[in-house]
Amino acid sequence: MITDKYPVAEEPSVCMECGDPILYGRVDRKFCCERCKNRWHNRQNATSYNIRRRVRSILGRNYRILENMVDSHVPEADTAELIARGFNPAYATSFRKVRRHFEYQCFDIKYSMSSFKIRDVSRLK
């Protein structure tokens, strides 16, 4: 008999988002419709999405400030002045140790940072 091969749901499963019974489709179906599935997954990922959006925003602001320095041919500036303009020194896309100091990078712009100055700002070649 065909019903022996395929499991038949004894009672309908319930949508994980809205709680409505799922009357059709696969037995292991979790959502009643695409909207419920999307809403549930968006809520699950909301925290990590907001964190990524905030970090991208900070990196973008840092990049614009450093890009203005490169375009204006300003090789160094006071850290306090850049922080006042919105620069956040805690965020960079990469860093590495070069001799006795660290060289930071914000996308394609590199710079060295001490406690009082950001110097050697230049675009990567």
N, C-alpha and C positions, 0 to 999 in steps of 0.2 A: 504494500500500500504506500502511496506517495507521502502521506502525512508522517510516516515513520522516519523518512529521510530529513525532512525539514521541520524545525521546531515551530510550533504554533503557540502564540502568546496566550496564556490562560486569561490574563486580564490586560487591558491596554496599559502601556507605559505612560509616564507623565513627563511633560516638557520641563526641562531643567530651569527654564527662564520664567514662564508664565504659569506653569502648573496645570495647563489644559491636558486632557488625555490625548494620546497620539493613537488615532484610530486606523491609520493606514501606513504602509511602508514596511521597512525592515523591522524585525523584532527588537533589535538592539538600538533603534533610533532614539536619540536623546532630546531632540528639539522638534517642535511642531512645524516650524517654518524657518526660512532664511533669516527673517527679521529677528526672531528670538535667538537664533544661533549667533548672529552678529552682535546683538546687544550683550549677550552673556560673555563672549570672548572680548569685546571691547572693555567691559567692566573688569574682567580678569587682568587685562594688560594696561589698565589706566595708569597705575602707579609707575611702572617702568617707562611708559610712553611720556609721562610728564617729566620724569627725571632726564630722559634723553633730550626732550625739547628744551629744558632749562640749560643743560650742558651745551647743546648746540648754540643756544642764544648767547651764552657767555663766551664761547669760542669765537663766534661771529663778531661780537663787540671787540674782543681782544684783537682779532684780525684787522678790523677796520682801523683801530687806533695805531697798530703797528704799520699798516699799509700807508696811513697818512704820514708817519715818520719816514718811511722809505721814499715816498713820493716827494716829500719836502726836503730830502737829503739831510735829515737830522739823525746822526748816528747814535746819539745817546740822550737820555732824559732822566729826570728824577723819578724814582718810583712813586713817591707821594703825589707828584703832579699827574702821573698817568692814572693812578688809582682815583684821583679826584675826577678824571675824565671818564671813568667807568672801567678801567683796566682791572682785571682780576688775576694777580700773579699766580694763584693756585691752580690755574687751568692752562694747559698746553697740550698739543697733540703728541709731542714726544720730547725726550731730553736724553742727553748723554754726557758723560764726564770727559772733558778734554783737558788734559794735564791737571791743573789745580782748580778748575772751575767747571761749572755745568753749562752746557749750551742747550738752550730750549728752542723749541720749534712750534710755531702755530701755522699749520698747513705748510705753505712754501716760504715763510719768513722765519729766519733764525735770529736769535739774540742771546746775549749773556746777561745774567742778572745777579747783582749783589744786593745787599740789604738796602742800599740807598739809590742805586742807579740801574737802569737798563741800558746796556751799551752794545755796540757792534751789531746794530739792527741792520739786516740786509736780506735781500731776497735770494733764495737758493738758485743756483744756475743749473 
